[in-house]
């Protein structure tokens, strides 16, 4: 039975001698600056012989196919590396998050300042929104003065808002504990 497997263009072709294929391999591996003249010089062969092999065995097309395959493999490796990084970062985030949740459960919400309480709720809401693919809330920008919103309220409005925020934080903490 005859082996009829498909041969990739950068592999040794039917009826291609070992010497001709060796010359092609040199040509292929020279990269973008490759030329028949460089191969002839490197192998100490006549330019005419190397040129004949190049035409007969379609070196330009085969080298281009090889280059495309190398690019494809490189891009696949990069994609895999990005997936590996994403997995590592997700595991790290989970570990940090579990430590943060454990610490949050030890906090007494009554001991938090109004700006701390507000910041905890803003961060929690922002994380929750992003986790489900929602856009960030307008005004929930890093570095924003969290106290500015509260400072514009009257004392009565501030007390009501803080009571609401405390209830929300306690509800979220109790949900996290169960």
C-alpha positions as a LaTeX table, in Angstrom:
\begin{tabular}{lrrr}
\hline
Residue & $x$ (\AA) & $y$ (\AA) & $z$ (\AA) \\
\hline
Unk1 & 0.00 & 0.00 & 0.00 \\
Unk2 & 1.35 & 3.45 & $-0.94$ \\
Unk3 & 1.49 & 6.25 & 1.64 \\
Unk4 & $-0.64$ & 9.07 & 0.20 \\
Unk5 & $-0.48$ & 11.54 & 3.08 \\
Unk6 & $-0.66$ & 15.22 & 2.23 \\
Unk7 & 2.73 & 16.86 & 2.39 \\
Unk8 & 2.89 & 20.44 & 3.65 \\
Unk9 & 4.62 & 22.81 & 1.24 \\
Unk10 & 7.58 & 23.35 & 3.58 \\
Unk11 & 8.25 & 19.60 & 3.82 \\
Unk12 & 10.25 & 17.54 & 1.32 \\
Unk13 & 8.20 & 17.16 & $-1.87$ \\
Unk14 & 7.73 & 14.13 & $-4.12$ \\
Unk15 & 10.71 & 13.71 & $-6.43$ \\
Unk16 & 12.70 & 16.38 & $-4.51$ \\
Unk17 & 16.21 & 15.12 & $-3.76$ \\
Unk18 & 17.67 & 15.32 & $-0.30$ \\
Unk19 & 20.19 & 17.92 & $-1.55$ \\
Unk20 & 17.47 & 20.06 & $-3.20$ \\
Unk21 & 15.34 & 19.90 & $-0.05$ \\
Unk22 & 18.36 & 20.80 & 2.11 \\
Unk23 & 18.90 & 23.85 & $-0.08$ \\
Unk24 & 15.21 & 24.75 & 0.25 \\
Unk25 & 15.45 & 24.43 & 4.05 \\
Unk26 & 18.32 & 26.92 & 4.02 \\
Unk27 & 16.24 & 29.25 & 1.79 \\
Unk28 & 13.15 & 28.85 & 4.00 \\
Unk29 & 15.07 & 29.54 & 7.20 \\
Unk30 & 16.71 & 32.73 & 5.87 \\
Unk31 & 13.46 & 34.57 & 6.55 \\
Unk32 & 12.30 & 37.73 & 4.77 \\
Unk33 & 15.77 & 38.48 & 3.37 \\
Unk34 & 16.02 & 35.09 & 1.67 \\
Unk35 & 17.40 & 34.73 & $-1.84$ \\
Unk36 & 18.67 & 32.02 & $-4.17$ \\
Unk37 & 22.04 & 33.81 & $-4.34$ \\
Unk38 & 22.43 & 33.65 & $-0.54$ \\
Unk39 & 21.63 & 29.94 & $-0.57$ \\
Unk40 & 24.14 & 29.27 & $-3.37$ \\
Unk41 & 26.85 & 31.14 & $-1.44$ \\
Unk42 & 26.05 & 29.42 & 1.86 \\
Unk43 & 26.06 & 25.93 & 0.34 \\
Unk44 & 28.89 & 26.65 & $-2.09$ \\
Unk45 & 26.69 & 25.57 & $-5.01$ \\
Unk46 & 26.29 & 27.22 & $-8.39$ \\
Unk47 & 23.63 & 29.93 & $-8.62$ \\
Unk48 & 22.24 & 28.19 & $-11.72$ \\
Unk49 & 21.72 & 24.87 & $-9.88$ \\
Unk50 & 20.06 & 26.50 & $-6.88$ \\
Unk51 & 17.90 & 28.65 & $-9.19$ \\
Unk52 & 16.76 & 25.53 & $-11.07$ \\
Unk53 & 15.79 & 23.81 & $-7.80$ \\
Unk54 & 13.98 & 26.95 & $-6.72$ \\
Unk55 & 11.87 & 27.08 & $-9.90$ \\
Unk56 & 11.32 & 23.33 & $-10.14$ \\
Unk57 & 10.15 & 23.01 & $-6.53$ \\
Unk58 & 8.37 & 26.40 & $-6.15$ \\
Unk59 & 10.51 & 27.71 & $-3.30$ \\
Unk60 & 8.93 & 31.18 & $-3.21$ \\
Unk61 & 5.41 & 29.78 & $-2.77$ \\
Unk62 & 6.56 & 27.14 & $-0.27$ \\
Unk63 & 8.51 & 29.65 & 1.82 \\
Unk64 & 5.48 & 31.99 & 1.86 \\
Unk65 & 3.29 & 29.09 & 3.06 \\
Unk66 & 5.87 & 28.34 & 5.76 \\
Unk67 & 5.89 & 31.99 & 6.86 \\
Unk68 & 2.08 & 32.01 & 7.08 \\
Unk69 & 2.13 & 28.80 & 9.13 \\
Unk70 & 4.73 & 30.24 & 11.50 \\
Unk71 & 2.61 & 33.38 & 11.92 \\
Unk72 & $-0.48$ & 31.25 & 12.60 \\
Unk73 & 1.38 & 29.21 & 15.22 \\
Unk74 & 2.75 & 32.36 & 16.86 \\
Unk75 & $-0.71$ & 33.94 & 17.05 \\
Unk76 & $-2.12$ & 30.73 & 18.52 \\
Unk77 & 0.63 & 30.73 & 21.17 \\
Unk78 & $-0.13$ & 34.36 & 22.00 \\
Unk79 & $-3.85$ & 33.61 & 22.32 \\
Unk80 & $-3.09$ & 30.67 & 24.64 \\
Unk81 & $-0.77$ & 32.85 & 26.72 \\
Unk82 & $-3.56$ & 35.46 & 27.08 \\
Unk83 & $-5.99$ & 32.73 & 28.19 \\
Unk84 & $-3.44$ & 31.41 & 30.72 \\
Unk85 & $-2.90$ & 34.93 & 32.09 \\
Unk86 & $-6.66$ & 35.51 & 32.37 \\
Unk87 & $-7.06$ & 32.24 & 34.29 \\
Unk88 & $-4.20$ & 33.12 & 36.67 \\
Unk89 & $-5.62$ & 36.61 & 37.24 \\
Unk90 & $-9.11$ & 35.20 & 37.89 \\
Unk91 & $-7.70$ & 32.78 & 40.52 \\
Unk92 & $-5.72$ & 35.58 & 42.14 \\
Unk93 & $-8.78$ & 37.85 & 42.15 \\
Unk94 & $-10.86$ & 35.09 & 43.78 \\
Unk95 & $-8.24$ & 34.62 & 46.50 \\
Unk96 & $-8.03$ & 38.36 & 47.20 \\
Unk97 & $-11.80$ & 38.68 & 47.09 \\
Unk98 & $-12.30$ & 35.88 & 49.63 \\
Unk99 & $-9.82$ & 37.57 & 52.00 \\
Unk100 & $-11.61$ & 40.90 & 51.57 \\
Unk101 & $-15.02$ & 39.32 & 52.22 \\
Unk102 & $-13.69$ & 37.62 & 55.37 \\
Unk103 & $-12.37$ & 40.95 & 56.61 \\
Unk104 & $-15.59$ & 42.79 & 55.71 \\
Unk105 & $-17.63$ & 40.32 & 57.75 \\
Unk106 & $-15.61$ & 41.30 & 60.82 \\
Unk107 & $-16.44$ & 45.00 & 60.40 \\
Unk108 & $-19.14$ & 46.58 & 62.51 \\
Unk109 & $-21.00$ & 48.94 & 60.12 \\
Unk110 & $-21.77$ & 51.28 & 63.07 \\
Unk111 & $-18.01$ & 51.95 & 63.44 \\
Unk112 & $-17.59$ & 53.12 & 59.83 \\
Unk113 & $-17.49$ & 56.80 & 59.00 \\
Unk114 & $-20.15$ & 58.00 & 56.55 \\
Unk115 & $-17.56$ & 58.41 & 53.78 \\
Unk116 & $-16.14$ & 54.90 & 54.44 \\
Unk117 & $-19.59$ & 53.38 & 54.38 \\
Unk118 & $-20.49$ & 55.21 & 51.20 \\
Unk119 & $-17.23$ & 54.14 & 49.57 \\
Unk120 & $-17.80$ & 50.47 & 50.48 \\
Unk121 & $-21.26$ & 50.57 & 48.94 \\
Unk122 & $-20.06$ & 52.41 & 45.82 \\
Unk123 & $-17.26$ & 49.92 & 45.27 \\
Unk124 & $-19.53$ & 46.92 & 45.89 \\
Unk125 & $-22.15$ & 48.27 & 43.49 \\
Unk126 & $-19.50$ & 49.00 & 40.87 \\
Unk127 & $-18.05$ & 45.49 & 41.12 \\
Unk128 & $-21.53$ & 44.00 & 40.89 \\
Unk129 & $-22.42$ & 46.10 & 37.80 \\
Unk130 & $-19.20$ & 45.22 & 36.01 \\
Unk131 & $-19.60$ & 41.54 & 36.84 \\
Unk132 & $-22.84$ & 41.46 & 34.86 \\
Unk133 & $-21.44$ & 43.56 & 32.02 \\
Unk134 & $-23.07$ & 46.86 & 32.93 \\
Unk135 & $-21.36$ & 50.18 & 32.30 \\
Unk136 & $-19.90$ & 52.03 & 35.28 \\
Unk137 & $-22.29$ & 54.36 & 37.11 \\
Unk138 & $-21.82$ & 58.01 & 36.13 \\
Unk139 & $-19.79$ & 59.71 & 38.82 \\
Unk140 & $-18.35$ & 56.44 & 40.14 \\
Unk141 & $-14.90$ & 57.35 & 38.92 \\
Unk142 & $-11.68$ & 56.44 & 40.68 \\
Unk143 & $-10.23$ & 59.33 & 42.61 \\
Unk144 & $-13.60$ & 61.14 & 42.86 \\
Unk145 & $-14.29$ & 62.79 & 46.19 \\
Unk146 & $-16.73$ & 60.32 & 47.73 \\
Unk147 & $-17.76$ & 62.77 & 50.43 \\
Unk148 & $-18.91$ & 65.48 & 48.02 \\
Unk149 & $-22.34$ & 63.87 & 47.50 \\
Unk150 & $-22.96$ & 63.51 & 51.24 \\
Unk151 & $-21.69$ & 66.98 & 52.16 \\
Unk152 & $-24.39$ & 68.65 & 50.05 \\
Unk153 & $-27.17$ & 67.03 & 52.14 \\
Unk154 & $-28.83$ & 68.56 & 55.18 \\
Unk155 & $-28.17$ & 66.90 & 58.54 \\
Unk156 & $-31.56$ & 65.18 & 58.43 \\
Unk157 & $-31.05$ & 63.98 & 54.83 \\
Unk158 & $-27.55$ & 62.78 & 55.71 \\
Unk159 & $-28.82$ & 60.77 & 58.71 \\
Unk160 & $-31.55$ & 59.19 & 56.56 \\
Unk161 & $-29.09$ & 58.39 & 53.76 \\
Unk162 & $-26.58$ & 56.88 & 56.20 \\
Unk163 & $-29.30$ & 54.74 & 57.81 \\
Unk164 & $-30.30$ & 53.52 & 54.35 \\
Unk165 & $-26.67$ & 52.77 & 53.46 \\
Unk166 & $-26.11$ & 50.92 & 56.76 \\
Unk167 & $-29.17$ & 48.75 & 56.17 \\
Unk168 & $-27.94$ & 48.01 & 52.63 \\
Unk169 & $-24.44$ & 47.14 & 53.85 \\
Unk170 & $-25.80$ & 44.91 & 56.63 \\
Unk171 & $-28.08$ & 43.16 & 54.13 \\
Unk172 & $-25.17$ & 42.55 & 51.76 \\
Unk173 & $-22.89$ & 41.35 & 54.55 \\
Unk174 & $-25.54$ & 38.95 & 55.83 \\
Unk175 & $-26.10$ & 37.61 & 52.28 \\
Unk176 & $-22.35$ & 37.07 & 51.95 \\
Unk177 & $-22.25$ & 35.13 & 55.25 \\
Unk178 & $-24.92$ & 32.66 & 54.13 \\
\hline
\end{tabular}
